[in-house]
Every structure is written in structure tokens, then in C-alpha cells.
Amino acid sequence: MSLLRTPSTRRALLRAALPAGLGLTAALGLGLRPGAARASAGDRRFIFVRVFGGWDPTRVFAADSRGNAAVRFEAEAVVRSLGDLRYLDHPERPSVRSFFEENYAQSVILNGVIVPSVNHRACENIAYTGATVETAADWPTLIADAARDRFALPHVVVSGRAMSGLLGRSSVLIGDEGQVGRLLDGTLMSGASAHTDPLPAEVDALVEAHVLGRASARALEGASAGDRALAEAMAGSLRKAELMRELGDAVRWNTDGSFESQIDLAVDLLSLGLSRCATLSYDSLTWDSHEDNDGKQSANFEGLFAGLRALALALAEAPGFAAPSLADEVVVVVMSEMGRTPNENSGKGKDHWAHTSALLFGPGLSGGRTIGGFSDLFYGLPVDPDSGELDPGGRELTPAVLGSTLLALGDVGPAETLPEYTPILGVQA
């Protein structure tokens, strides 16, 4: 069934309605409160940027280790300070410098995050769920699931691997090549190996009504609780499809895999109030820099931070759902699943390392600071949970501690799937 045939003016109409204080459902005539001056923690939303392959913290984040002779840094790298935030500047990475100059006041660097593995897939599980099992949901799914009744598409995975665990009800995978957009406009069917012509509009409507009717009937008359739950889920999915059809081209569904198109889709979904969380990917095979670490990591960080600058600008320009702009309500979380060894191998590369860094920027953060650090052996150092300051008797920055911190930023209580729940309250403003 084709689900999306709407005029190109719908985006302009919805965008015109939003600055006047109308959310998505108000623009569609359903009524909603106007946005507040600043989003509360319960209204805070999140964009997660995954950097798969293992970045090298010594290129940008590990500025406090610059004088450590046991760690290989670039000769041209210079430590810069903006408030209490310290980063490594390099002439080949002007976008890093520009990003922090523009956004340092709402940025926090977390150094010494410990991901106890050196296997990409295992590290990805641990870094984003705090666990090794596939049944654990990642942080954006947990945050979105806590408010799933408020959002049609609570967590949207725009690009990358879906890690929803047992909470698939709250996570939607768009597809790296915009498969959802192609499904909605009918082009996915026309490109299938077994070509199927679209149904006439009147037949299409009858089929859709019949399927929805059967789902509703089974939800009421199912022979078992499982049967009824399945039918209810199907009916709910069809209702969401109807909403997506009504949105028309107000949402730029057709991503091409580029980071820019991922930003466009995520901003649309959050601005229109469809989603609480979105996951994007900034992927490159050369992040896994076992050879030529300097050249590969430098080019990747320059491209990543150019993309983060574009994301920050897009959030500032987009109408918010509970605040004037998305920049007032969206926290961006940028992380790789592992780090790189402190020294080079024989191929001038760096291998897998279980200690890494993360970057947060957005509202509600005690911005302009670096939290955590690395020891002389380039291991992560513990911090005091209340202040975020280094403390030998404090907590290690494990993924579970990072996840706890993000849940607290979103006003979400402890999750059963977390092995520990100790938020670093010092991250919060």
C-alpha cells in the first residue's frame, strides 16, 4: 500500500505554524500547549551520534595528558582552554576549533570512559547499553520508552544498528538508504525485484481499511493475551502510518546516508514532536586506524566536527516542540565504542583500547568543562559523582555510569537493565 501522497506545501504550512507556538498536533488541528521558554528535564530530547570504529582521544579530547611522554601525540597539537573545557587544537582540524569556540559554553568533555573490551561489536553493546547481552536496550531507547505515550516514533534510528533490546515498541529503524521514505511514497515497491504496480487509490483505501478493521477485531476478540497484544501492536503501527501519511513532505524521510541528510531527518522529527530521541552515525572505515593513525584520525575528526557544527546550527534554527528552538531542548551525545592505544604500532597506527572519551553539548549541562581524565598509563580516572571532579575514591566512568547520567538528564529513573545507577550529577547545570 502506498502511504504518502501529499503536496509539497505541507512542510511550509507546518513550519509557519510552529514559530507561533503551535506543536505538530496543533498545526494539524488537534490542539497542543505552546512551547515554554526553556524545556524541563522531562521535555528534554536527545540526538546520539555514534562514531563506529574507535576514535583516538589524543586527537581532540585528552588535552590534560598532552605532557605525558608515554602517550603519542601529534607534534603540532596545542592545548586550548575555553573556561574549564580543554581540547587539542591542530592546524589540520579547524572545524574542531570553530565548534568549541561556538559551543563550548554548553559542551562537556568526558575523559576516561572505560569500555571493558577491545572487540567492536562487544564494545558497541557495552558502550550504549552498559551490558553485553542483546536483550539490553540502548540509552536513547530507554529514554524514549519512558515517554513512549507522548511520541508517535519515540526513538528513531536514522542510521546504524538498532539496539532496542526488549523495547522494540519504542524504536524505529529508518534505514541507511531512506527505505522508510521510499515505502511511504511507494517507490520502494516499484524498485522491488518482483515488480508490483500500485493499486488504484480507491482499492488502496479499501485494503487499508480492511487490514485496520481486522487488526482492531483481533485486538478485541483474540483467543489469548499474546494474540490480542500482537493485534493491538499492529493496529498501533497502522495508526502511526496514518500520522506519517498526514505529515506529507514536512519530514525529509529520504536520507541518502550522508550525515547532512541524517541531520535533516532528525531535526524534522524532533521539531514536529514525533520523536524524543534520534540516533545518527558518522561512519568511516578509517576510524579503525591500525595503520597511518595520524592521517586517518585527523581527517575523520575534521569531518565529524564540521558535521557537528552543522548539527548545532540546524538545532538553533529549528523551532522547538517544548521550547523556542531545538537548541533549547536537545542534548547531543557523541561517542565512539572504543579508543586507541596510547602509542603507535609498527605501521604508525594505533590499535584497540578500552579507555575513551565522550562529548555532550546542549541545554541542562554544566558546560564549558572537562570531566574525568587519563592516568599515566592512559587508563580512565574515577570522579566524584556529585561534583564531577577527579577523586581517587570516586566512581569510574563506565558506560553504565554514563547511561545513568543521560537518564537523569532526561528525568528518567533507574532502568532495570542497568547493572549500576550512579549518575554524575556534576554534568548537570
C-alpha positions in Angstrom: 0.0 0.0 0.0 1.2 3.5 -0.8 1.1 5.6 2.3 2.3 9.1 1.3 0.9 11.3 -1.5 0.8 14.9 -0.2 1.5 18.4 -1.7 4.9 20.0 -1.2 3.4 22.9 0.6 2.7 21.0 3.8 6.2 21.5 5.2 5.9 25.2 4.8 2.4 25.3 6.4 3.6 23.3 9.4 6.8 25.3 9.7 4.8 28.5 9.6 2.6 27.3 12.4 5.4 26.2 14.8 7.0 29.6 15.4 3.6 30.9 16.5 3.7 28.4 19.4 1.9 25.5 17.8 3.2 22.0 18.1 2.6 19.4 15.4 -0.8 18.3 16.5 -1.9 21.9 16.8 -0.8 22.5 13.3 -2.9 19.5 12.3 -5.9 20.9 14.2 -5.6 18.6 17.2 -4.5 21.2 19.8 -1.4 21.3 22.0 0.2 23.7 24.6 2.6 26.3 23.3 6.3 25.8 23.8 7.9 27.0 27.1 10.8 29.4 27.2 13.1 26.5 28.2 12.4 22.8 28.2 12.2 21.0 31.5 14.2 17.8 32.1 11.1 15.8 31.3 10.7 17.6 28.0 14.4 17.3 27.1 15.2 15.4 23.9 18.4 13.7 22.7 20.4 13.1 19.5 23.0 10.4 19.7 25.9 10.5 17.2 27.7 7.1 17.0 31.2 7.1 15.7 31.8 3.4 14.9 35.4 2.1 14.5 37.2 3.5 17.6 38.4 7.1 17.7 41.6 8.4 19.2 41.0 10.6 22.2 44.5 12.1 21.8 43.4 13.9 18.7 40.9 16.2 20.4 39.8 15.3 23.9 42.7 14.1 26.1 44.3 17.6 26.4 45.3 17.1 30.1 47.5 14.2 29.0 49.5 16.3 26.5 52.6 16.3 28.6 52.6 12.5 29.2 55.7 11.2 27.5 54.2 7.7 27.5 51.4 8.8 25.1 51.9 9.5 21.4 50.5 13.0 20.5 51.0 14.9 17.3 53.8 17.4 17.5 51.6 20.3 16.1 48.8 19.7 18.7 48.3 22.6 21.1 46.2 22.6 24.2 43.4 25.2 24.1 41.2 26.2 27.1 37.8 27.8 27.0 36.6 28.2 30.5 37.3 24.8 32.2 37.0 23.0 28.9 40.3 21.9 27.4 40.8 20.4 24.0 43.6 19.8 21.5 43.9 22.2 18.6 45.6 21.3 15.3 46.1 23.2 12.1 44.6 20.4 10.1 41.4 20.4 12.1 40.0 24.0 12.0 36.4 22.7 12.5 37.3 21.4 15.9 38.5 24.8 17.0 35.4 26.5 15.4 33.0 24.1 17.1 34.3 24.6 20.6 34.6 28.4 20.1 31.0 28.5 19.1 29.6 25.9 21.5 32.0 25.5 24.5 29.6 27.1 27.0 27.2 24.2 26.6 29.7 21.5 26.0 31.1 18.9 28.4 34.0 16.5 27.5 34.0 13.2 29.5 37.5 11.7 29.5 38.4 8.2 30.7 35.2 6.3 29.9 36.0 2.7 30.4 34.6 0.2 27.9 36.0 -3.2 29.1 36.5 -4.9 25.7 38.5 -4.5 22.5 36.0 -6.2 20.2 34.0 -3.7 18.1 30.6 -5.5 18.4 31.0 -6.2 22.2 32.2 -2.6 22.8 29.2 -1.2 20.9 26.9 -3.2 23.1 28.6 -2.2 26.3 29.1 1.5 25.3 25.5 2.1 24.5 23.7 -0.3 26.8 26.0 -1.0 29.7 25.7 -4.7 29.1 26.9 -7.4 26.8 23.6 -9.1 26.1 21.5 -8.3 23.0 18.3 -8.0 25.1 19.5 -4.8 26.7 18.2 -1.6 25.2 20.5 1.4 24.4 20.3 4.7 26.2 18.1 6.6 23.6 15.6 3.7 23.6 15.4 3.7 27.4 14.9 7.5 27.5 12.3 7.4 24.7 10.4 4.4 26.2 9.8 6.3 29.4 7.8 8.8 27.4 6.5 6.5 24.7 2.9 7.5 25.1 3.8 11.1 24.1 5.6 10.3 20.8 4.5 8.5 17.7 8.0 7.4 16.9 9.8 7.6 20.4 13.3 6.7 19.2 14.3 6.8 15.6 17.5 5.1 14.4 18.2 7.2 11.4 21.4 5.4 10.6 23.3 2.5 12.2 22.4 -0.6 14.1 19.2 -0.8 16.1 19.9 -1.7 19.7 16.4 -1.7 21.2 16.7 -5.0 23.1 13.3 -6.0 24.5 11.9 -2.5 23.9 11.3 -2.6 20.2 7.9 -0.9 20.8 9.8 2.4 21.2 12.4 2.2 18.5 12.1 2.6 14.7 14.8 1.9 12.2 14.7 4.2 9.2 17.2 2.5 7.0 20.6 3.9 5.9 19.2 4.5 2.4 15.9 6.0 3.4 13.9 2.9 3.0 11.0 4.3 5.1 10.7 7.3 2.9 10.6 5.1 -0.2 8.0 2.9 1.5 5.8 5.9 2.2 5.9 7.3 -1.3 5.5 4.0 -3.0 8.9 3.9 -4.8 10.1 1.0 -2.7 7.6 -1.3 -4.3 8.4 -0.2 -7.8 12.1 -1.0 -7.2 11.5 -4.5 -5.8 12.8 -7.5 -7.7 9.2 -8.7 -8.1 7.7 -5.6 -9.5 4.2 -4.7 -8.3 2.2 -1.9 -9.8 0.5 0.4 -7.2 -3.2 -0.2 -6.5 -5.8 2.3 -7.7 -6.4 4.9 -5.0 -9.9 3.6 -4.2 -8.8 0.0 -3.9 -5.8 1.0 -1.8 -8.1 2.7 0.6 -10.4 -0.3 0.9 -7.4 -2.7 1.5 -6.1 -0.4 4.2 -9.5 -0.1 5.9 -9.9 -3.9 5.8 -6.5 -4.5 7.3 -7.1 -2.0 10.1 -10.5 -3.4 10.8 -9.2 -7.0 11.1 -6.4 -5.8 13.4 -8.9 -4.0 15.6 -11.3 -7.0 15.7 -8.5 -9.4 16.7 -7.4 -7.0 19.4 -10.9 -7.2 20.9 -11.6 -10.9 20.2 -8.1 -12.5 20.4 -8.1 -16.0 21.8 -5.1 -15.3 24.0 -3.4 -12.3 25.7 -0.5 -12.7 23.3 -2.8 -12.7 20.3 -4.5 -9.6 21.5 -1.2 -7.8 22.2 0.1 -8.6 18.7 -3.1 -7.3 17.1 -3.0 -4.2 19.3 0.6 -3.5 18.2 -0.4 -3.9 14.6 -3.3 -1.5 15.0 -1.0 1.0 16.7 1.5 0.7 13.9 -1.2 1.4 11.3 -2.3 4.5 13.2 1.3 5.7 13.2 1.5 5.1 9.5 -1.6 7.2 9.1 0.0 10.0 11.0 3.2 9.7 8.9 1.0 10.0 5.8 -0.7 13.1 7.1 2.7 14.7 7.7 3.5 14.6 4.0 6.7 16.2 2.9 7.0 18.1 6.2 9.5 15.4 7.1 12.5 14.7 4.9 12.3 10.9 5.0 14.6 10.1 2.1 18.1 10.1 3.6 21.0 9.2 1.3 23.3 8.0 4.2 25.2 11.3 4.4 25.5 13.0 7.8 23.8 16.1 6.4 20.7 14.2 5.4 20.6 12.4 8.7 20.6 15.8 10.4 17.7 16.9 8.2 15.5 14.0 9.2 16.3 14.0 12.9 15.6 17.8 13.1 12.3 17.4 11.3 11.2 14.5 13.6 12.2 16.3 16.8 10.9 19.7 15.7 7.5 18.4 14.9 7.3 16.4 18.1 7.2 13.0 16.6 10.3 11.7 18.4 12.1 12.1 21.7 15.4 10.6 20.6 17.2 10.1 17.3 20.4 8.1 16.6 22.7 9.2 13.8 26.0 7.7 12.6 29.2 9.3 11.4 30.9 6.3 10.0 34.1 5.7 8.2 36.2 2.6 7.8 39.3 4.6 8.6 38.3 5.3 12.2 39.8 1.8 12.8 43.2 3.2 12.2 45.6 0.2 12.7 47.8 2.0 10.1 48.5 5.7 9.5 46.7 6.8 12.6 47.6 10.4 12.3 46.3 10.9 8.8 43.1 8.9 9.2 42.1 10.2 12.6 42.8 13.8 11.7 40.7 13.7 8.5 37.8 12.0 10.3 37.8 14.4 13.2 37.8 17.3 10.9 34.8 15.9 9.0 33.0 14.9 12.2 33.3 18.4 13.8 32.3 20.1 10.6 29.1 17.9 10.8 28.6 18.7 14.5 28.8 22.4 13.7 26.1 21.9 11.0 24.0 20.0 13.6 24.3 22.7 16.2 23.3 25.3 13.6 20.3 23.3 12.5 19.1 22.8 16.1 19.4 26.6 16.7 17.4 27.4 13.6 14.7 24.8 14.0 11.5 25.5 16.1 11.4 23.5 19.3 8.5 21.4 20.5 8.6 22.5 24.1 10.9 25.5 23.8 11.6 28.2 21.2 14.3 26.2 19.4 15.6 22.7 19.4 18.9 24.1 20.7 16.9 24.9 23.9 15.8 21.3 24.4 18.1 18.8 22.7 21.2 17.3 24.2 23.6 15.8 21.7 25.7 12.8 22.8 28.8 12.0 20.6 30.7 8.8 21.4 32.8 6.0 19.8 32.6 2.5 21.1 36.3 2.3 22.0 39.5 4.4 22.0 43.0 3.8 20.5 46.2 2.7 22.2 48.4 5.4 23.7 51.3 4.5 21.4 51.7 3.6 17.8 52.4 0.1 16.4 55.0 -0.7 13.7 52.6 0.6 11.0 52.3 4.0 12.5 48.8 3.0 13.6 47.1 2.6 16.9 45.2 -0.5 18.0 42.0 -1.0 20.1 41.9 0.5 23.6 39.3 0.1 26.3 39.5 3.7 27.5 37.9 6.5 25.5 36.1 9.9 25.7 32.6 11.2 25.0 31.3 14.7 24.2 27.9 16.2 25.3 26.5 19.5 24.2 23.2 21.2 24.7 20.9 22.5 27.5 20.9 21.4 31.1 24.7 20.8 31.2 27.3 22.4 33.3 29.0 23.4 30.1 32.5 24.7 29.5 34.3 22.0 31.4 36.2 18.7 31.1 35.2 15.9 33.4 37.4 12.9 34.1 40.9 12.2 32.8 43.5 9.6 32.0 46.3 8.2 34.2 50.0 7.9 33.3 49.1 4.6 31.7 46.2 6.2 29.8 43.6 4.4 31.9 40.4 6.2 32.9 40.4 8.0 36.3 37.5 8.0 38.8 35.4 11.1 39.6 33.2 12.3 42.4 29.6 11.7 41.3 28.3 14.9 42.9 30.9 17.4 41.5 32.4 15.6 38.6 35.9 16.4 39.9 38.7 13.8 39.9 38.5 11.7 43.0 40.6 8.6 43.8 37.7 7.3 45.9 35.0 8.2 43.3 33.3 6.2 40.5 34.9 5.1 37.3 33.2 6.5 34.2 31.8 3.2 33.0 29.2 3.1 30.2 26.5 2.3 32.9 27.5 5.5 34.8 27.4 7.5 31.5 24.0 6.0 30.8 22.7 6.8 34.3 23.8 10.4 33.7 21.9 10.6 30.5 18.8 9.1 32.0 19.0 11.6 34.8 19.3 14.5 32.2 16.1 13.2 30.7 14.3 12.8 34.1 14.2 9.1 33.7 14.6 6.9 36.8 16.9 3.9 37.2 16.4 1.3 34.5 16.2 -2.4 35.4 18.7 -3.3 32.7 21.5 -1.1 34.2 24.0 -3.1 36.3 24.6 0.1 38.3 22.9 3.5 38.5 25.2 6.3 39.6 24.7 9.5 37.6 27.5 12.1 37.5 25.3 14.9 38.8 28.2 17.3 38.2 27.4 17.1 34.5 24.1 18.8 35.1 23.7 22.6 35.3 
